[in-house]
Amino acid sequence: MKITKEMNIGEIIEKYPEVRSVFVGLGIGCIGCVAAHFESLEEGFKAHGMSDEDIEKAIKKMNALIKE
């Protein structure tokens, strides 16, 4: 299984808690946000002004963490 931009933020954090560091490193507080339960990763990151390229980089970091 790998993380995709279509996945729900809350589900990602619940399933892969090790990726919290990526959110923290980007200064994104989605972890405790109510919207995390219904927003996709892409929606949450775009709401914080991230570009498509930034989102892809963040997803790559997360997937690298879950493979370790």
DSSP file (Angstrom, degrees, kcal/mol; ACC not computed):
  #  RESIDUE AA STRUCTURE BP1 BP2  ACC     N-H-->O    O-->H-N    N-H-->O    O-->H-N    TCO  KAPPA ALPHA  PHI   PSI    X-CA   Y-CA   Z-CA
    1    1 A M              0   0    0      0, 0.0     2,-0.3     0, 0.0     0, 0.0   0.000 360.0 360.0 360.0 141.1    0.0    0.0    0.0
    2    2 A K        -     0   0    0     65,-0.0     2,-0.3    64,-0.0    61,-0.0  -0.961 360.0-103.9-133.3 156.2    1.2    3.5   -0.7
    3    3 A I        -     0   0    0     -2,-0.3     2,-0.3    56,-0.2    60,-0.1  -0.561  38.8-174.3 -77.7 136.0   -0.1    6.9    0.2
    4    4 A T    >   -     0   0    0     -2,-0.3     3,-1.3     1,-0.0    37,-0.3  -0.863  38.2-111.7-126.7 163.8   -1.8    8.9   -2.6
    5    5 A K  T 3  S+     0   0    0     -2,-0.3    37,-2.4     1,-0.3    38,-0.3   0.691 114.3  61.4 -69.0 -17.3   -3.2   12.4   -2.8
    6    6 A E  T 3  S+     0   0    0     35,-0.2    -1,-0.3    34,-0.2    -3,-0.0   0.632  82.8 105.3 -82.8 -13.8   -6.7   11.1   -2.9
    7    7 A M  S <  S-     0   0    0     -3,-1.3    34,-2.4    33,-0.1     2,-0.2  -0.304  81.2-102.4 -70.7 151.4   -6.5    9.4    0.5
    8    8 A N  B  >  -A   40   0A   0     32,-0.2     4,-2.1     1,-0.1    32,-0.2  -0.539  23.2-135.8 -73.0 133.8   -8.2   10.9    3.5
    9    9 A I  H  > S+     0   0    0     30,-2.2     4,-2.4    -2,-0.2     5,-0.2   0.915 103.2  51.3 -58.3 -47.1   -5.8   12.8    5.9
   10   10 A G  H  > S+     0   0    0     26,-3.0     4,-2.3    29,-0.3    -1,-0.2   0.893 110.3  48.9 -59.6 -41.8   -7.2   11.3    9.0
   11   11 A E  H  > S+     0   0    0     25,-0.3     4,-2.7     2,-0.2     5,-0.3   0.887 109.9  52.2 -65.6 -39.3   -6.9    7.7    7.7
   12   12 A I  H  X S+     0   0    0     -4,-2.1     4,-3.0     2,-0.2    -2,-0.2   0.945 111.9  45.2 -61.5 -48.3   -3.3    8.3    6.6
   13   13 A I  H  < S+     0   0    0     -4,-2.4    -2,-0.2     1,-0.2    -1,-0.2   0.888 115.1  48.0 -64.2 -40.1   -2.3    9.6   10.1
   14   14 A E  H  < S+     0   0    0     -4,-2.3    -1,-0.2    -5,-0.2    -2,-0.2   0.918 119.6  37.6 -66.5 -43.5   -4.2    6.7   11.8
   15   15 A K  H  < S+     0   0    0     -4,-2.7    -2,-0.2     1,-0.2    -1,-0.2   0.844 131.2  27.1 -78.0 -35.6   -2.7    4.0    9.5
   16   16 A Y    ><  +     0   0    0     -4,-3.0     3,-2.2    -5,-0.3    -1,-0.2  -0.613  63.0 168.4-129.9  71.1    0.8    5.5    9.2
   17   17 A P  G >  S+     0   0    0      0, 0.0     3,-1.6     0, 0.0     4,-0.2   0.735  71.3  74.5 -59.0 -21.2    1.6    7.7   12.3
   18   18 A E  G >  S+     0   0    0      1,-0.3     3,-0.7     2,-0.1     4,-0.2   0.680  83.6  67.2 -66.6 -15.8    5.3    7.9   11.3
   19   19 A V  G X> S+     0   0    0     -3,-2.2     3,-1.4     1,-0.2     4,-1.3   0.519  71.1  93.1 -83.8  -2.9    4.3   10.4    8.6
   20   20 A R  H <> S+     0   0    0     -3,-1.6     4,-2.7     1,-0.3    -1,-0.2   0.857  76.5  64.9 -53.6 -34.8    3.4   13.0   11.1
   21   21 A S  H <> S+     0   0    0     -3,-0.7     4,-2.5     1,-0.2    -1,-0.3   0.820  97.2  54.4 -61.4 -30.9    6.9   14.3   10.8
   22   22 A V  H <> S+     0   0    0     -3,-1.4     4,-1.5     2,-0.2    -1,-0.2   0.929 109.7  46.5 -68.6 -44.3    6.3   15.3    7.2
   23   23 A F  H  <>S+     0   0    0     -4,-1.3     5,-2.7     2,-0.2     4,-0.5   0.940 115.1  46.7 -60.6 -47.4    3.2   17.4    8.2
   24   24 A V  H ><5S+     0   0    0     -4,-2.7     3,-1.4     1,-0.2    -2,-0.2   0.914 109.7  53.8 -61.6 -43.9    5.2   19.0   11.1
   25   25 A G  H 3<5S+     0   0    0     -4,-2.5    -1,-0.2     1,-0.3    -2,-0.2   0.795 110.0  47.8 -61.8 -29.4    8.2   19.7    8.8
   26   26 A L  T 3<5S-     0   0    0     -4,-1.5    -1,-0.3    -3,-0.3    -2,-0.2   0.485 114.6-117.4 -89.2  -3.9    5.9   21.5    6.3
   27   27 A G  T < 5 +     0   0    0     -3,-1.4     2,-0.6    -4,-0.5    -3,-0.2   0.796  66.8 143.3  72.9  28.1    4.2   23.5    9.1
   28   28 A I      < -     0   0    0     -5,-2.7     3,-0.4    -6,-0.2    -1,-0.2  -0.903  37.8-164.9-108.1 122.0    0.9   21.9    8.4
   29   29 A G    >   +     0   0    0     -2,-0.6     3,-0.9     1,-0.2     4,-0.4  -0.067  47.0 126.5 -95.3  33.4   -1.3   21.2   11.4
   30   30 A C  G >   +     0   0    0      1,-0.2     3,-0.9     2,-0.2     6,-0.3   0.748  55.9  79.4 -60.8 -24.3   -3.8   18.9    9.7
   31   31 A I  G 3  S+     0   0    0     -3,-0.4    -1,-0.2     1,-0.3    -2,-0.1   0.882 104.8  28.0 -56.6 -44.1   -3.2   16.2   12.3
   32   32 A G  G <  S+     0   0    0     -3,-0.9    -1,-0.3     4,-0.0     2,-0.2   0.382  96.6 114.7 -99.1   4.0   -5.5   17.8   14.8
   33   33 A C    X   -     0   0    0     -3,-0.9     3,-1.1    -4,-0.4     4,-0.2  -0.518  65.9-137.3 -80.5 140.1   -7.8   19.6   12.4
   34   34 A V  G >  S+     0   0    0      1,-0.2     3,-1.7    -2,-0.2     4,-0.2   0.861 104.3  63.3 -60.8 -36.1  -11.5   18.5   12.2
   35   35 A A  G >> S+     0   0    0      1,-0.3     4,-2.3     2,-0.2     3,-1.8   0.723  83.4  78.6 -62.7 -21.4  -11.3   18.8    8.4
   36   36 A A  G <4 S+     0   0    0     -3,-1.1   -26,-3.0     1,-0.3   -25,-0.3   0.720  85.4  62.0 -61.5 -19.7   -8.7   16.0    8.4
   37   37 A H  G <4 S+     0   0    0     -3,-1.7    -1,-0.3    -4,-0.2    -2,-0.2   0.643 121.0  18.7 -82.9 -14.1  -11.6   13.5    8.8
   38   38 A F  T <4 S+     0   0    0     -3,-1.8     2,-0.3    -4,-0.2    -2,-0.2   0.474 104.2  92.5-132.2  -5.7  -13.2   14.4    5.5
   39   39 A E     <  -     0   0    0     -4,-2.3   -30,-2.2     1,-0.0   -29,-0.3  -0.691  68.1-128.1 -93.2 143.2  -10.5   16.1    3.4
   40   40 A S  B  >  -A    8   0A   0     -2,-0.3     4,-2.5   -32,-0.2   -32,-0.2  -0.415  30.0-108.0 -77.2 164.5   -8.2   14.4    1.0
   41   41 A L  H  > S+     0   0    0    -34,-2.4     4,-2.5   -37,-0.3     5,-0.2   0.914 121.6  50.6 -58.5 -43.8   -4.4   14.9    1.3
   42   42 A E  H  > S+     0   0    0    -37,-2.4     4,-2.6     2,-0.2     5,-0.2   0.921 110.2  48.8 -61.9 -45.3   -4.5   17.0   -1.9
   43   43 A E  H  > S+     0   0    0    -38,-0.3     4,-2.0     1,-0.2    -2,-0.2   0.918 113.3  47.4 -61.5 -44.1   -7.4   19.2   -0.6
   44   44 A G  H  X S+     0   0    0     -4,-2.5     4,-0.7     2,-0.2    -2,-0.2   0.918 114.3  45.3 -64.3 -44.5   -5.7   19.8    2.7
   45   45 A F  H ><>S+     0   0    0     -4,-2.5     5,-2.2    -5,-0.2     3,-0.7   0.895 112.5  50.6 -68.6 -39.3   -2.3   20.6    1.2
   46   46 A K  H ><5S+     0   0    0     -4,-2.6     3,-2.0     1,-0.2    -1,-0.2   0.868 103.8  59.6 -65.8 -35.0   -3.8   22.9   -1.4
   47   47 A A  H 3<5S+     0   0    0     -4,-2.0    -1,-0.2     1,-0.3    -2,-0.2   0.747 104.6  51.9 -63.2 -22.3   -5.7   24.7    1.3
   48   48 A H  T <<5S-     0   0    0     -3,-0.7    -1,-0.3    -4,-0.7    -2,-0.2   0.200 126.7-102.2 -99.0  14.3   -2.3   25.5    2.8
   49   49 A G  T < 5 +     0   0    0     -3,-2.0     2,-0.2     1,-0.2    -3,-0.2   0.630  67.3 154.1  82.2  14.5   -1.1   26.9   -0.5
   50   50 A M      < -     0   0    0     -5,-2.2    -1,-0.2    -8,-0.1     2,-0.1  -0.543  37.3-131.7 -80.0 143.0    1.0   24.0   -1.7
   51   51 A S     >  -     0   0    0     -2,-0.2     4,-2.3     1,-0.1     5,-0.2  -0.350  28.6-103.2 -82.1 168.7    1.6   23.5   -5.4
   52   52 A D  H  > S+     0   0    0      1,-0.2     4,-2.3     2,-0.2     5,-0.2   0.895 124.9  51.8 -58.8 -40.0    1.1   20.2   -7.2
   53   53 A E  H  > S+     0   0    0      2,-0.2     4,-2.1     1,-0.2    -1,-0.2   0.912 108.8  49.3 -64.0 -43.2    4.9   19.8   -7.2
   54   54 A D  H  > S+     0   0    0      1,-0.2     4,-2.3     2,-0.2    -1,-0.2   0.891 110.5  51.5 -62.1 -39.9    5.1   20.4   -3.5
   55   55 A I  H  X S+     0   0    0     -4,-2.3     4,-2.4     2,-0.2    -2,-0.2   0.921 108.9  49.7 -64.3 -44.8    2.3   17.9   -2.9
   56   56 A E  H  X S+     0   0    0     -4,-2.3     4,-2.2     1,-0.2    -1,-0.2   0.897 110.6  50.5 -62.0 -40.6    4.1   15.2   -4.9
   57   57 A K  H  X S+     0   0    0     -4,-2.1     4,-2.0     2,-0.2    -1,-0.2   0.915 110.9  48.9 -63.0 -43.1    7.4   15.8   -3.0
   58   58 A A  H  X S+     0   0    0     -4,-2.3     4,-2.3     1,-0.2    -2,-0.2   0.896 110.5  50.5 -64.3 -40.3    5.6   15.5    0.3
   59   59 A I  H  X S+     0   0    0     -4,-2.4     4,-2.7     2,-0.2     5,-0.2   0.893 108.3  52.7 -65.6 -39.6    3.9   12.2   -0.8
   60   60 A K  H  X S+     0   0    0     -4,-2.2     4,-2.0     2,-0.2    -1,-0.2   0.911 109.4  49.6 -61.2 -42.2    7.2   10.8   -1.9
   61   61 A K  H  X S+     0   0    0     -4,-2.0     4,-1.8     2,-0.2    -2,-0.2   0.923 111.8  48.5 -61.6 -44.6    8.6   11.6    1.6
   62   62 A M  H  X S+     0   0    0     -4,-2.3     4,-2.0     1,-0.2    -2,-0.2   0.925 111.2  48.9 -63.2 -44.9    5.7    9.9    3.3
   63   63 A N  H  X S+     0   0    0     -4,-2.7     4,-1.0     1,-0.2    -1,-0.2   0.849 108.5  54.2 -65.4 -33.3    5.9    6.8    1.1
   64   64 A A  H  X S+     0   0    0     -4,-2.0     4,-0.6    -5,-0.2     3,-0.3   0.890 108.3  50.7 -65.5 -37.8    9.7    6.6    1.8
   65   65 A L  H >< S+     0   0    0     -4,-1.8     3,-0.7     1,-0.2    -2,-0.2   0.888 108.6  49.6 -67.0 -39.2    8.9    6.7    5.6
   66   66 A I  H 3< S+     0   0    0     -4,-2.0    -1,-0.2     1,-0.2    -2,-0.2   0.684 107.5  55.5 -78.0 -14.5    6.3    3.9    5.5
   67   67 A K  H 3<        0   0    0     -4,-1.0    -1,-0.2    -3,-0.3    -2,-0.2   0.618 360.0 360.0 -88.4 -13.9    8.7    1.6    3.5
   68   68 A E    <<        0   0    0     -3,-0.7    -1,-0.2    -4,-0.6    -2,-0.1   0.493 360.0 360.0 -72.3 360.0   11.5    1.9    6.1
